[in-house]
């Protein structure tokens, strides 16, 4: 907007670098711009697919995704397919100080690759990798898992981590930024953001206190920005109002190339001197054409040999992994079958014991019922017999008593009539 002349300050068209003072009226295409000077500073967990741009023409731009409610812009970029921590603020000085490549601020990443990480890979990554006509600065790196490593950069080349891995034939599967200087991603959920704390801001200000906020080589700080984003940033900084800054940046970049190791420089030859030596375009050093060709052939042969050895190693490792996997699968399958048989046998034994107990209980019940029935019959017979004997006894006693009473009555009647009782009657009484 500034480069296109769409912003005015108190009626005067603004240019790059113009500072807005308190009380001044700022218009964007004739409409007032919110000049709220309160600091907005947030940490955002960028998901994959979100583009770190303020351009509204990009439907997946980071500003529309967050919908913060105040004008903010991202500090640096993360590639569209990467995720993790990115800071957003409305303080331009902080942005420039953090992004400036020469300030060597730490950024931490967790990277997943498509092949097993080797000690050789770690050693080469740590010491520096030749990419983009330069050599990366030494960095900290450690293994987290078979395919995952953590890396801490203080440099910010375009898609640096991806290019470093590609140099060793590794492909980045996922890339996640977890820290920028003293600000950590922590447990912030994907797509969420939080305000940077006062303690974090104080620590950040301490780290950038000696930084220069001139935006030279800022596009180099986009360590995971796409080529398209980087190109766009360069075009922005090449506007008329910032042409001098761009020239200084280009000169500094050329100086860095000169300081890179000669064996890793990309040489193009345009002239030859009288002795047949090639002169490079930057006129800084010479190499003999024939020795250069021999060295190139030797390097090519070594590279082919290394590739062949690597292919053999990869094939052997692959075969070994397949064999180990088959053995492991067979052992697991045998164990499952054995466990299943043991379980089945245990279940059958349990059912047999259960059936036996049921059968024994049934037999015991039948025996008990039979015994109870016999006992009841015996008790009934004894009771009937007792009742019958008692009945006979009572009957005899009753007959006896009746007979005695009859004889006694007869005796009394005879006595009343003064008759001598019959002898047979008396005998019966006795």
C-alpha positions in Angstrom: 0.0 0.0 0.0 2.8 2.4 0.8 4.8 1.7 -2.4 1.6 2.2 -4.4 0.9 5.6 -2.8 -2.4 4.6 -1.2 -1.5 5.8 2.3 -1.5 9.5 3.3 -0.4 11.0 6.6 -2.0 14.4 7.3 -2.8 14.6 3.5 0.8 13.9 2.4 1.5 10.6 0.5 3.6 8.3 2.7 6.8 6.6 1.6 8.7 3.6 2.9 10.2 4.4 6.4 7.9 7.3 7.2 7.1 7.4 10.9 3.6 8.2 12.2 3.5 10.5 15.2 0.8 10.7 17.8 -2.2 12.8 16.7 -1.5 12.5 13.0 -4.3 11.4 10.6 -3.5 8.3 8.6 -5.8 7.4 5.6 -5.8 4.3 3.5 -7.4 5.1 0.1 -9.2 8.0 1.8 -10.5 5.9 4.8 -9.1 6.5 8.4 -6.8 3.8 9.7 -6.9 2.6 13.3 -3.9 4.2 15.0 -4.3 2.3 18.3 -0.7 2.2 19.5 -1.2 -0.5 22.2 1.1 -3.4 21.7 -0.3 -6.5 20.1 2.0 -9.5 20.3 0.8 -13.1 20.0 2.2 -16.6 19.6 0.3 -18.6 17.0 0.4 -22.4 16.2 0.2 -22.3 12.5 -1.5 -25.4 10.9 -0.5 -26.9 7.6 -2.1 -25.2 4.6 -2.1 -21.7 6.1 0.0 -19.1 4.2 2.0 -16.5 6.2 0.9 -13.5 4.2 -1.3 -10.4 4.8 -2.4 -10.5 1.1 -6.2 -10.8 1.2 -6.2 -12.4 -2.3 -4.8 -15.5 -0.7 -7.9 -17.3 0.6 -5.8 -19.2 3.3 -3.9 -16.1 4.5 -2.9 -16.2 8.2 -4.6 -12.9 9.1 -8.1 -14.0 8.0 -7.6 -17.4 9.7 -6.7 -15.8 13.1 -9.2 -12.9 12.9 -7.5 -11.1 15.8 -9.5 -7.9 15.6 -6.4 -5.6 15.3 -4.0 -5.0 12.5 -1.0 -7.4 13.0 1.5 -9.0 10.7 3.6 -12.1 10.9 7.3 -12.0 12.0 8.9 -14.1 9.2 7.2 -17.0 7.6 6.6 -20.7 7.7 6.2 -22.8 4.6 2.6 -23.6 3.7 3.2 -27.3 4.4 5.0 -26.7 7.7 3.4 -26.1 11.1 4.4 -24.6 14.4 5.2 -21.4 16.2 5.0 -18.0 14.5 4.9 -14.6 16.1 2.6 -11.8 15.0 2.7 -8.2 16.2 2.0 -4.6 15.3 5.5 -3.4 16.3 7.6 -3.0 13.2 10.9 -2.5 15.1 10.6 -5.8 16.8 9.8 -7.5 13.5 12.9 -6.1 11.8 15.2 -6.9 14.7 14.1 -10.5 14.9 14.1 -11.1 11.2 17.5 -9.5 10.4 19.7 -12.5 9.4 22.8 -11.1 11.0 21.4 -11.1 14.5 21.8 -14.9 14.9 18.6 -15.5 16.9 17.9 -19.2 17.7 14.9 -21.0 16.1 14.2 -24.6 17.1 12.5 -27.2 14.8 11.4 -30.8 15.1 11.8 -32.6 11.7 10.6 -36.0 10.5 12.4 -37.5 7.4 11.7 -40.5 5.2 14.9 -42.5 6.0 16.7 -43.7 9.1 18.9 -41.0 10.6 22.6 -41.9 10.6 25.5 -40.6 12.6 27.1 -39.5 9.3 24.0 -37.5 8.4 24.0 -35.7 11.8 27.7 -34.9 11.6 27.4 -33.4 8.1 24.3 -31.4 9.0 25.9 -30.1 12.1 29.1 -28.9 10.5 27.5 -27.1 7.5 25.9 -27.9 4.2 26.6 -26.3 0.8 23.3 -24.8 -0.5 22.3 -21.7 -2.3 25.9 -20.8 -3.3 27.0 -20.7 0.3 27.6 -23.0 3.3 25.2 -23.1 6.2 26.5 -22.1 9.6 27.2 -24.7 12.2 24.1 -25.7 14.1 22.9 -27.9 17.0 21.2 -31.1 16.1 20.2 -34.3 18.0 18.2 -37.4 17.3 14.7 -37.8 18.9 13.7 -41.0 17.2 14.6 -43.3 14.3 13.2 -40.8 11.8 13.0 -37.6 13.9 15.6 -35.1 14.8 15.7 -31.7 16.5 17.7 -28.8 15.0 18.5 -25.3 16.2 19.3 -22.7 13.6 20.7 -19.2 13.9 20.7 -18.7 10.2 17.7 -18.1 8.0 18.2 -19.2 4.4 15.2 -19.9 2.1 13.8 -23.3 2.9 17.1 -24.1 4.7 16.2 -27.3 6.5 14.5 -28.9 3.5 17.4 -28.0 1.2 20.0 -29.3 3.8 18.1 -32.6 4.0 17.7 -32.9 0.2 21.5 -32.5 -0.2 21.9 -35.9 1.6 19.0 -37.5 -0.3 16.6 -37.2 2.7 13.1 -35.9 2.2 11.3 -33.9 4.9 8.0 -35.5 5.8 7.0 -33.0 8.4 8.5 -29.9 9.9 7.4 -28.2 13.1 8.9 -25.0 14.7 8.8 -25.3 18.5 10.8 -22.2 19.6 11.8 -18.7 18.5 14.5 -17.4 20.9 13.0 -17.5 24.4 9.4 -18.1 23.3 8.2 -21.7 23.2 5.3 -23.3 21.4 4.5 -25.4 24.5 1.2 -27.2 24.5 -0.6 -24.5 22.3 -3.1 -26.4 20.2 -2.9 -26.3 16.4 -4.8 -23.2 15.1 -4.7 -21.5 18.5 -2.9 -18.4 19.7 -2.0 -16.8 23.0 -0.7 -13.4 24.1 3.1 -13.3 24.6 3.6 -12.8 28.4 5.4 -9.7 29.9 8.2 -12.0 31.1 8.7 -13.3 27.5 8.6 -9.8 26.1 11.2 -8.7 28.6 13.5 -11.6 27.7 12.9 -11.0 24.0 13.9 -7.3 24.4 17.0 -8.3 26.2 18.0 -10.7 23.3 17.4 -8.1 20.6 18.7 -5.1 22.5 21.9 -5.1 20.3 20.1 -5.9 17.1 19.8 -3.4 14.2 16.3 -2.9 12.9 17.4 -2.0 9.3 15.4 -4.5 7.2 18.4 -5.6 5.0 18.4 -9.3 3.9 15.1 -9.8 5.8 14.0 -12.2 3.1 16.9 -14.5 4.1 15.2 -15.0 7.5 12.3 -16.9 6.0 13.9 -20.2 6.7 10.8 -22.1 5.6 9.2 -19.6 3.2 8.3 -20.8 -0.2 10.3 -19.6 -3.3 7.2 -17.6 -4.3 7.0 -15.8 -0.9 10.7 -15.1 -1.0 10.5 -13.6 -4.5 7.6 -11.5 -3.4 9.5 -10.1 -0.5 12.4 -9.3 -2.7 10.2 -7.4 -5.1 8.6 -5.4 -2.2 12.1 -4.3 -0.9 13.2 -3.4 -4.4 10.6 -0.5 -4.5 12.0 3.0 -5.4 11.9 4.1 -1.8 14.1 1.2 -0.6 16.4 0.8 -3.6 19.5 1.9 -1.6 18.7 -0.6 1.1 18.5 -3.4 -1.4 21.8 -2.5 -3.0 23.5 -2.6 0.4 22.0 -6.0 1.0 23.1 -7.3 -2.4 26.6 -6.1 -1.7 26.6 -7.8 1.7 25.4 -11.1 0.1 28.2 -11.0 -2.4 30.7 -10.5 0.4 29.3 -13.6 2.1 29.9 -15.6 -1.1 33.5 -14.5 -1.2 34.1 -15.7 2.3 32.6 -19.2 1.6 35.1 -22.1 1.2 36.6 -22.1 -2.3 36.0 -25.9 -2.8 32.2 -25.3 -2.4 31.9 -22.2 -4.6 30.0 -22.5 -7.9 32.4 -21.3 -10.5 31.5 -20.0 -14.0 34.3 -19.1 -16.4 34.1 -16.2 -18.8 37.8 -15.5 -19.6 41.2 -17.2 -19.7 44.6 -15.8 -19.2 47.8 -16.4 -21.3 48.8 -19.4 -19.3 45.5 -21.2 -19.9 44.1 -20.5 -16.4 40.4 -19.8 -16.1 39.3 -16.5 -14.5 36.1 -16.5 -12.5 33.6 -13.7 -12.9 34.3 -12.2 -9.5 38.1 -12.2 -10.3 39.0 -13.5 -6.8 40.7 -16.8 -7.5 42.0 -19.0 -10.3 41.9 -22.7 -11.2 43.6 -24.7 -13.9 41.1 -25.9 -16.4 42.6 -29.4 -16.8 42.9 -30.0 -13.1 39.4 -28.6 -12.6 38.1 -31.2 -15.2 40.1 -34.0 -13.6 38.7 -33.1 -10.2 35.2 -32.9 -11.6 35.6 -36.4 -13.1 37.0 -37.8 -9.9 34.2 -36.2 -7.9 31.7 -37.7 -10.4 33.2 -41.2 -10.1 33.3 -40.9 -6.3 29.7 -39.8 -6.3 28.6 -42.7 -8.5 30.5 -45.1 -6.3 28.9 -43.7 -3.2 25.5 -43.9 -4.8 26.1 -47.5 -5.7 27.3 -48.4 -2.2 24.4 -46.5 -0.8 22.0 -48.5 -3.0 23.5 -51.8 -1.9 23.4 -50.8 1.8 19.8 -49.6 1.4 18.9 -52.9 -0.3 20.6 -55.0 2.4 18.9 -53.0 5.1 15.6 -53.4 3.4 16.0 -57.1 3.0 17.1 -57.4 6.6 14.1 -55.4 7.8 11.8 -57.6 5.8 13.4 -60.7 7.2 13.2 -59.4 10.7 9.6 -58.4 10.2 8.7 -61.8 8.9 10.4 -63.6 11.8 8.7 -61.2 14.2 5.3 -61.8 12.6 5.8 -65.6 12.7 6.7 -65.5 16.4 3.7 -63.4 17.1 1.5 -65.7 15.1 2.9 -68.8 16.9 2.5 -67.2 20.2 -1.1 -66.3 19.5 -1.9 -69.8 18.3 -0.3 -71.3 21.5 -2.2 -68.8 23.7 -5.4 -69.7 21.9 -4.8 -73.4 22.4 -4.0 -73.0 26.1 -7.1 -70.9 26.5 -9.3 -73.4 24.7 -7.9 -76.3 26.7 -8.5 -74.4 29.9 -12.1 -73.6 28.8 -12.7 -77.3 28.0 -11.3 -78.5 31.4 -13.4 -75.9 33.1 -16.5 -77.1 31.3 -15.7 -80.8 32.2 -15.3 -80.0 35.8 -18.5 -78.0 35.8 -20.5 -80.9 34.1 -19.0 -83.4 36.6 -20.1 -81.2 39.5 -23.6 -80.8 38.1 -23.8 -84.6 37.6 -22.6 -85.3 41.1 -25.0 -82.8 42.5 -27.9 -84.5 40.6 -26.9 -87.9 41.9 -26.6 -86.6 45.5 -30.0 -85.0 45.2 -31.6 -88.2 43.9 -30.0 -90.2 46.8 -31.1 -87.7 49.3 -34.6 -87.6 48.0 -34.7 -91.5 48.1 -33.4 -91.5 51.7 -35.9 -88.9 52.7 -38.7 -90.9 51.1 -37.7 -94.2 52.8 -37.5 -92.4 56.2 -40.9 -90.9 55.7 -42.3 -94.3 54.8 -40.7 -95.9 57.9 -42.0 -93.1 60.1 -45.4 -93.5 58.7 -45.4 -97.3 59.2 -44.2 -97.0 62.8 -46.8 -94.4 63.5 -49.5 -96.6 62.0 -48.3 -99.6 64.0 -48.2 -97.6 67.2 -51.6 -96.2 66.6 -53.0 -99.6 65.8 -51.5 -101.2 69.0 -52.7 -98.4 71.1 -56.2 -98.7 69.5 -56.3 -102.5 70.3 -55.1 -101.9 73.9 -57.7 -99.2 74.4 -60.3 -101.5 73.0 -59.3 -104.4 75.3 -59.2 -102.1 78.3 -62.6 -100.7 77.4 -64.0 -104.3 77.0 -62.6 -105.3 80.3 -64.0 -102.2 82.1 -67.4 -102.9 80.6 -67.4 -106.5 81.6 -66.3 -105.5 85.2 -69.0 -103.0 85.4 -71.6 -105.5 84.3 -70.5 -108.1 86.9 -70.4 -105.4 89.6 -73.9 -104.3 88.8 -75.1 -107.9 88.8 -73.5 -108.5 92.2 -75.2 -105.5 93.6 -78.6 -106.6 92.4 -78.1 -110.0 93.9 -77.1 -108.6 97.2 -80.2 -106.4 97.2 -82.4 -109.4 96.7 -80.4 -111.4 99.3 -79.5 -113.9 96.8 -76.2 -115.6 96.9 -74.2 -114.6 93.9 -73.5 -117.2 91.4 -70.1 -118.8 91.7 -69.2 -118.3 88.2 -69.9 -114.6 88.4 -67.7 -114.2 91.4 -65.0 -116.1 89.8 -65.2 -113.8 86.8 -64.9 -110.8 89.0 -61.8 -112.1 90.7 
